Amino acid sequence: MKISDTSSQDVVLEPKSNKKRILVAAALLVTVAIVAWLAAPTVNRWSQAQMSVSAERLRFAEVSLGDFVRDISVQGKVIAAVSPTLYATQSGTITFEVESGDTVTTGQALASIDSPEIQNQLLQEQAQLSSLNVELQRQGITTRQQKLQNQKAEDSAAIALRAAQREMSRAAQAFEQGAMTEVDYEKAQDDLLTAELLHKHSLLDTALDSERLEFEIQTQLLSVEQQELRVADLRRQVQELVINSPVNGIVGNLSVGQKTNVAKNQPVLSVVDLSAFEVEIQVSESYADDLAIGMQAQIRAGSNTYEATLTAVSPEIINNQVTGRVRFNGKVPEGLRQNQRLTTRILLEEKFDVLMVQRGQFFDSGNGRFAYVVDDGIARRQPISVGATSLSRIEILSGLSAGETIVISSTELFNSADAVLINN
């Protein structure tokens, strides 16, 4: 009996070829080389960066050239450009003809003050004026009488002078013919001289007395004119007892109650002119030196923007703020209300062809001295110099070039690293 062996299960193995092994090894080397070549930039960036930050946590902006507008935006409140407060002109009892909120027109009577004292004073001064007018008329009559007496004295002196002249002429003829003594002739000469002197003095007295009378008339006339001024002033004060509206508008607050006894110069009510509105703004004192009257502004009311002008700037700083007033250039928006809040934009400065970048938190993080320039996924810390700033733009003086991209979000998470890898 033959015993079978395992020869039927044996397989002849040929020796393995080294060629296949070499091909596999070459393929692996090529793969490693390609991977290394592709990963080289990444590895290089990793080697240069001190830390890495995800791009989702950052904001970027491109440095560009353009027109730079420096402006500020503040909240303002609407106020009436004309809102006069009316005062009591005299002490007395006030009676209002209107109520708060009533619509009034220019010249309309708003209130009246009952002041018996000023009214009685007017009557007294009017009586005094009448008395002075009577005195002026009496002085006129006296002046005419006195002038008539002076004229009579002057005429009498003139007649006496002519009589003395005729007597002197007869005496001269008689003395020449020897019909009159020398004593009588000299007496005639003395009489003529006396008559001439009396006539001369009469003329002087008449002229002087006329000046005196004219002076008295002038004095009395000045007294009348002075009294007329007093009466006119009192009439004005009596007329001012009725308080009239100086503008078209509505009545504001009544400062005193009806039938209240008010003092002179006490505020009693206000009138608001709704046809002229302005916006009162409060600006931080850091911009105080930049504000100037006449600057252009824009006021946003609802969905519309209106052109305006800065018309007034307070000379003092209160609570670290400066108060200013902005006036609409053209049509005033409809529906404005007193103390309504509006956003106001003031244009401080405008520059052309300026290197600038969008404003962001990087400006505060680096105090405006550093920025991170992004190049090939690496944000590199770059010293910069900035100029003017606005609400949305920052002027770049040096350190950056147009077309560069920088990180404008906060850079505090970079920890002042010189290079930061930005992961996408």
C-alpha positions as CSV (number, residue, x, y, z in Angstrom):
1,M,0.0,0.0,0.0
2,K,1.3,3.4,-1.1
3,I,1.1,6.3,1.2
4,S,0.3,9.6,-0.5
5,D,2.4,12.7,0.3
6,T,1.8,16.5,0.1
7,S,3.5,17.0,-3.2
8,S,0.2,17.7,-4.9
9,Q,-0.3,20.8,-2.7
10,D,3.1,22.3,-3.2
11,V,3.4,25.5,-5.3
12,V,6.6,26.5,-7.0
13,L,7.4,30.1,-5.9
14,E,9.5,32.2,-8.2
15,P,11.9,34.7,-6.7
16,K,10.4,38.3,-6.4
17,S,11.6,41.0,-8.7
18,N,13.3,44.2,-7.3
19,K,11.8,46.3,-10.1
20,K,8.3,46.5,-8.6
21,R,9.8,47.5,-5.2
22,I,11.8,50.3,-6.9
23,L,8.7,51.7,-8.6
24,V,6.7,51.8,-5.4
25,A,9.6,53.5,-3.6
26,A,9.9,56.1,-6.4
27,A,6.1,56.8,-6.3
28,L,6.3,57.4,-2.6
29,L,9.2,59.7,-3.0
30,V,7.5,61.7,-5.7
31,T,4.3,62.0,-3.5
32,V,6.3,63.2,-0.6
33,A,8.1,65.7,-2.8
34,I,4.8,67.1,-4.1
35,V,3.3,67.3,-0.7
36,A,6.4,69.0,0.6
37,W,6.4,71.5,-2.3
38,L,2.8,72.3,-1.7
39,A,3.2,72.6,2.0
40,A,6.3,74.7,1.8
41,P,4.5,78.1,1.7
42,T,2.3,77.2,4.5
43,V,5.2,75.9,6.6
44,N,7.1,79.0,5.7
45,R,4.2,81.2,6.9
46,W,3.9,79.2,10.0
47,S,7.6,79.6,10.7
48,Q,7.4,83.4,10.3
49,A,4.2,84.0,12.3
50,Q,4.3,84.2,16.1
51,M,0.6,83.4,16.5
52,S,-2.5,82.6,14.3
53,V,-6.0,84.1,14.3
54,S,-9.1,83.1,12.4
55,A,-10.1,85.4,9.6
56,E,-13.7,85.2,10.8
57,R,-12.8,87.3,13.8
58,L,-11.2,90.1,11.8
59,R,-12.3,92.9,9.5
60,F,-10.2,94.1,6.6
61,A,-10.1,97.3,4.5
62,E,-8.1,98.5,1.6
63,V,-6.0,101.7,1.7
64,S,-7.1,104.0,-1.1
65,L,-6.8,107.5,-2.5
66,G,-9.8,109.8,-2.6
67,D,-11.5,112.9,-1.3
68,F,-11.4,113.1,2.5
69,V,-14.2,114.8,4.4
70,R,-13.7,115.4,8.1
71,D,-17.0,115.6,9.9
72,I,-18.7,115.0,13.2
73,S,-22.2,113.7,14.0
74,V,-24.1,114.9,17.0
75,Q,-27.6,114.8,18.3
76,G,-29.4,118.2,18.4
77,K,-32.7,119.4,19.5
78,V,-35.1,121.6,17.6
79,I,-35.6,125.1,19.1
80,A,-37.4,128.1,17.9
81,A,-35.1,130.6,16.3
82,V,-37.4,133.4,17.5
83,S,-39.0,132.8,20.9
84,P,-39.3,136.1,22.8
85,T,-40.2,136.3,26.4
86,L,-42.5,139.2,27.2
87,Y,-42.1,141.2,30.4
88,A,-44.4,143.4,32.5
89,T,-43.7,147.0,31.7
90,Q,-45.2,148.3,34.9
91,S,-46.4,146.9,38.2
92,G,-50.1,146.2,38.5
93,T,-52.7,143.5,38.0
94,I,-52.4,141.5,34.8
95,T,-55.3,140.2,32.7
96,F,-54.5,137.6,30.0
97,E,-56.4,137.6,26.8
98,V,-55.0,134.2,25.6
99,E,-54.1,130.8,27.0
100,S,-51.0,128.6,26.4
101,G,-51.0,127.0,23.0
102,D,-53.2,129.6,21.4
103,T,-52.3,130.8,17.9
104,V,-51.5,134.5,17.7
105,T,-50.5,137.0,15.1
106,T,-48.2,140.0,15.1
107,G,-49.7,142.9,17.0
108,Q,-52.4,140.9,18.7
109,A,-53.2,141.8,22.3
110,L,-52.0,139.1,24.7
111,A,-52.5,140.7,28.1
112,S,-53.1,144.0,29.8
113,I,-51.8,145.5,33.0
114,D,-54.0,147.6,35.2
115,S,-51.7,150.3,36.7
116,P,-53.6,153.2,38.3
117,E,-50.3,154.8,39.4
118,I,-48.9,155.3,35.9
119,Q,-52.3,156.3,34.5
120,N,-52.8,158.9,37.2
121,Q,-49.3,160.2,36.6
122,L,-50.1,160.7,32.9
123,L,-53.2,162.7,33.9
124,Q,-51.1,164.9,36.2
125,E,-48.4,165.5,33.6
126,Q,-51.1,166.3,31.0
127,A,-52.5,168.9,33.4
128,Q,-49.1,170.3,33.9
129,L,-48.6,170.6,30.2
130,S,-51.9,172.5,29.8
131,S,-50.7,174.9,32.6
132,L,-47.4,175.5,30.9
133,N,-49.2,176.1,27.6
134,V,-51.4,178.7,29.3
135,E,-48.3,180.2,30.9
136,L,-46.6,180.4,27.5
137,Q,-49.6,182.2,26.1
138,R,-49.6,184.6,29.0
139,Q,-45.9,185.2,28.5
140,G,-46.7,186.0,24.9
141,I,-49.2,188.6,25.8
142,T,-46.8,190.1,28.4
143,T,-44.1,190.2,25.8
144,R,-46.3,192.1,23.3
145,Q,-47.4,194.6,26.0
146,Q,-43.8,195.2,27.0
147,K,-42.7,195.7,23.4
148,L,-45.5,198.2,23.0
149,Q,-44.4,200.2,26.0
150,N,-40.8,200.1,24.7
151,Q,-42.0,201.3,21.4
152,K,-43.9,204.2,23.0
153,A,-40.8,205.2,25.0
154,E,-38.7,205.0,21.8
155,D,-41.2,207.1,19.9
156,S,-41.3,209.7,22.7
157,A,-37.6,210.0,22.7
158,A,-37.5,210.4,18.9
159,I,-40.1,213.2,19.1
160,A,-38.2,214.9,21.9
161,L,-35.0,214.6,19.8
162,R,-36.6,216.2,16.7
163,A,-38.0,219.0,18.9
164,A,-34.6,219.6,20.4
165,Q,-33.0,219.6,16.9
166,R,-35.6,222.2,15.7
167,E,-35.0,224.3,18.8
168,M,-31.3,224.2,18.3
169,S,-31.7,225.3,14.6
170,R,-33.8,228.3,15.7
171,A,-31.3,229.1,18.5
172,A,-28.4,229.0,16.1
173,Q,-30.1,231.4,13.7
174,A,-31.1,233.7,16.6
175,F,-27.6,233.6,18.1
176,E,-26.0,234.5,14.7
177,Q,-28.4,237.5,14.4
178,G,-27.7,238.5,18.0
179,A,-31.3,237.9,19.1
180,M,-30.3,235.3,21.7
181,T,-27.8,235.4,24.4
182,E,-24.9,233.0,24.6
183,V,-26.4,231.4,27.7
184,D,-29.7,230.5,26.0
185,Y,-27.7,229.2,23.0
186,E,-25.7,226.9,25.2
187,K,-28.9,225.8,26.9
188,A,-30.3,224.8,23.5
189,Q,-27.2,222.9,22.8
190,D,-27.5,221.1,26.1
191,D,-31.1,220.2,25.5
192,L,-30.2,218.8,22.1
193,L,-27.5,216.7,23.6
194,T,-29.9,215.5,26.3
195,A,-32.5,214.5,23.7
196,E,-29.9,212.6,21.7
197,L,-28.7,210.7,24.7
198,L,-32.3,209.9,25.8
199,H,-33.1,208.6,22.3
200,K,-29.9,206.5,22.2
201,H,-30.7,205.0,25.6
202,S,-34.2,204.4,24.5
203,L,-33.0,202.4,21.5
204,L,-30.6,200.4,23.7
205,D,-33.3,199.7,26.3
206,T,-35.7,198.6,23.6
207,A,-33.2,196.2,22.1
208,L,-32.1,194.8,25.4
209,D,-35.7,194.4,26.7
210,S,-36.6,192.6,23.4
211,E,-33.8,190.1,24.0
212,R,-35.0,189.5,27.5
213,L,-38.5,189.0,26.4
214,E,-37.4,186.6,23.7
215,F,-35.3,184.7,26.2
216,E,-38.3,184.4,28.5
217,I,-40.5,183.1,25.7
218,Q,-37.8,180.6,24.7
219,T,-37.4,179.4,28.3
220,Q,-41.1,178.9,28.6
221,L,-41.2,177.2,25.2
222,L,-38.5,174.8,26.3
223,S,-40.4,174.0,29.5
224,V,-43.5,173.2,27.4
225,E,-41.4,171.0,25.1
226,Q,-39.9,169.2,28.1
227,Q,-43.3,168.6,29.5
228,E,-44.5,167.3,26.1
229,L,-41.7,164.7,26.2
230,R,-42.8,163.6,29.7
231,V,-46.4,163.3,28.6
232,A,-45.3,161.4,25.4
233,D,-43.2,159.0,27.5
234,L,-46.1,158.4,29.9
235,R,-48.5,157.8,27.0
236,R,-46.0,155.2,25.7
237,Q,-45.9,153.5,29.0
238,V,-49.7,153.5,29.2
239,Q,-49.8,152.0,25.7
240,E,-47.3,149.4,26.8
241,L,-49.7,148.3,29.5
242,V,-51.3,146.3,26.7
243,I,-48.8,143.5,25.8
244,N,-48.9,142.6,22.1
245,S,-47.4,139.7,20.2
246,P,-44.2,140.6,18.4
247,V,-44.4,137.6,16.0
248,N,-46.8,135.1,14.4
249,G,-46.8,131.9,16.4
250,I,-48.3,130.2,19.4
251,V,-48.4,131.2,23.1
252,G,-45.8,129.4,25.2
253,N,-45.9,129.2,28.9
254,L,-47.7,131.7,31.1
255,S,-45.3,132.6,33.8
256,V,-47.9,134.1,36.2
257,G,-51.6,133.4,36.9
258,Q,-54.6,135.3,35.7
259,K,-55.3,138.5,37.7
260,T,-52.0,138.3,39.5
261,N,-50.2,141.4,40.8
262,V,-46.9,141.6,38.8
263,A,-43.8,143.7,39.4
264,K,-42.1,145.8,36.7
265,N,-39.8,143.8,34.4
266,Q,-41.3,140.5,35.6
267,P,-41.6,137.8,32.8
268,V,-45.2,137.0,32.2
269,L,-45.4,134.8,29.0
270,S,-43.5,133.7,25.9
271,V,-44.4,133.4,22.3
272,V,-42.9,130.8,20.0
273,D,-42.4,131.6,16.3
274,L,-43.1,128.2,14.5
275,S,-42.0,129.6,11.1
276,A,-38.3,129.7,12.0
277,F,-36.6,126.7,13.6
278,E,-33.0,126.1,14.5
279,V,-31.2,123.0,15.9
280,E,-29.2,123.4,19.1
281,I,-26.2,121.0,19.2
282,Q,-23.8,119.9,21.9
283,V,-20.3,119.2,20.6
284,S,-17.4,117.6,22.6
285,E,-14.8,120.2,23.7
286,S,-12.2,118.2,21.7
287,Y,-13.7,119.7,18.6
288,A,-14.2,123.2,20.0
289,D,-11.2,124.7,18.2
290,D,-12.4,123.2,14.9
291,L,-15.8,124.8,14.9
292,A,-16.3,128.0,13.0
293,I,-19.4,130.0,12.1
294,G,-20.4,129.4,8.6
295,M,-19.5,125.7,8.4
296,Q,-21.7,123.6,6.3
297,A,-23.9,121.0,8.0
298,Q,-26.6,118.4,7.2
299,I,-29.6,117.7,9.3
300,R,-31.5,114.4,9.0
301,A,-35.2,114.6,9.6
302,G,-37.0,111.4,9.0
303,S,-35.7,109.9,5.7
304,N,-34.6,113.2,4.3
305,T,-31.4,115.2,4.6
306,Y,-31.5,119.0,4.7
307,E,-28.6,121.4,4.1
308,A,-27.8,123.8,6.9
309,T,-25.2,126.2,8.2
310,L,-23.5,126.6,11.6
311,T,-24.6,130.0,12.7
312,A,-23.4,130.3,16.3
313,V,-20.8,128.8,18.7
314,S,-20.8,129.3,22.4
315,P,-17.6,131.0,23.7
316,E,-17.7,128.9,26.9
317,I,-17.5,125.1,27.7
318,I,-20.1,123.7,30.0
319,N,-19.9,120.0,31.1
320,N,-17.1,119.3,28.6
321,Q,-19.3,120.4,25.7
322,V,-19.7,123.4,23.5
323,T,-23.1,124.6,22.5
324,G,-23.8,125.6,18.9
325,R,-26.8,126.5,16.6
326,V,-27.5,125.2,13.1
327,R,-29.9,126.9,10.8
328,F,-31.7,125.4,7.8
329,N,-30.5,126.9,4.5
330,G,-33.7,126.6,2.6
331,K,-37.1,125.2,3.4
332,V,-37.7,124.0,6.9
333,P,-39.1,120.5,7.2
334,E,-42.8,120.2,8.0
335,G,-44.0,118.8,11.3
336,L,-41.1,119.9,13.4
337,R,-41.7,120.2,17.1
338,Q,-40.0,122.1,19.9
339,N,-37.2,120.0,21.5
340,Q,-37.5,117.3,18.8
341,R,-34.2,115.3,18.5
342,L,-32.5,115.4,15.1
343,T,-29.1,114.0,13.9
344,T,-26.8,116.7,12.7
345,R,-23.6,116.2,10.7
346,I,-21.1,119.1,10.6
347,L,-18.5,119.2,7.8
348,L,-15.3,120.4,9.5
349,E,-12.8,119.9,6.7
350,E,-12.5,118.7,3.1
351,K,-9.3,117.4,1.4
352,F,-8.7,116.1,-2.1
353,D,-6.6,113.2,-3.3
354,V,-5.8,112.0,0.2
355,L,-4.5,108.5,1.2
356,M,-7.1,107.1,3.6
357,V,-8.6,104.0,5.0
358,Q,-11.9,103.0,6.6
359,R,-12.1,103.8,10.3
360,G,-12.1,100.9,12.7
361,Q,-11.1,99.7,16.2
362,F,-7.5,99.3,15.1
363,F,-7.1,103.0,15.4
364,D,-7.9,102.9,19.2
365,S,-6.0,99.6,19.7
366,G,-2.8,100.9,18.4
367,N,-3.3,104.6,19.4
368,G,-3.1,105.4,15.7
369,R,0.6,104.5,15.6
370,F,0.5,100.9,14.2
371,A,-1.5,98.9,11.7
372,Y,-1.3,95.3,10.5
373,V,-0.8,94.9,6.8
374,V,-2.1,91.7,5.3
375,D,0.2,90.0,2.7
376,D,-0.1,86.4,1.7
377,G,-2.1,85.4,4.8
378,I,0.3,87.1,7.1
379,A,-0.6,90.3,9.0
380,R,2.6,92.2,9.7
381,R,2.8,95.0,12.2
382,Q,3.6,98.3,10.5
383,P,4.3,101.8,12.1
384,I,2.1,104.4,10.6
385,S,1.3,108.1,11.0
386,V,-2.2,109.4,10.8
387,G,-3.7,112.8,10.2
388,A,-7.3,114.0,10.4
389,T,-10.1,111.6,11.3
390,S,-13.8,111.5,10.4
391,L,-16.7,109.4,11.3
392,S,-15.8,106.8,8.6
393,R,-12.3,107.5,7.4
394,I,-8.8,108.0,8.7
395,E,-6.2,110.0,6.8
396,I,-2.8,108.2,6.4
397,L,0.2,110.4,6.3
398,S,2.9,107.7,6.2
399,G,3.5,104.0,6.6
400,L,1.0,102.6,4.2
401,S,0.5,102.7,0.4
402,A,-2.6,102.7,-1.8
403,G,-3.9,99.2,-2.5
404,E,-2.6,97.6,0.7
405,T,-5.0,95.7,2.9
406,I,-5.0,96.2,6.6
407,V,-6.8,94.8,9.6
408,I,-9.3,97.4,10.8
409,S,-10.9,95.5,13.6
410,S,-9.4,95.5,17.1
411,T,-5.8,94.2,17.2
412,E,-5.6,93.7,20.9
413,L,-5.8,89.9,20.4
414,F,-2.6,90.1,18.4
415,N,-0.7,90.9,21.6
416,S,1.6,93.3,19.7
417,A,3.0,90.4,17.7
418,D,5.1,91.4,14.7
419,A,3.6,88.8,12.4
420,V,0.2,87.0,12.7
421,L,-0.9,84.1,10.6
422,I,-4.5,84.5,9.4
423,N,-6.4,81.2,9.1
424,N,-9.1,81.0,6.6
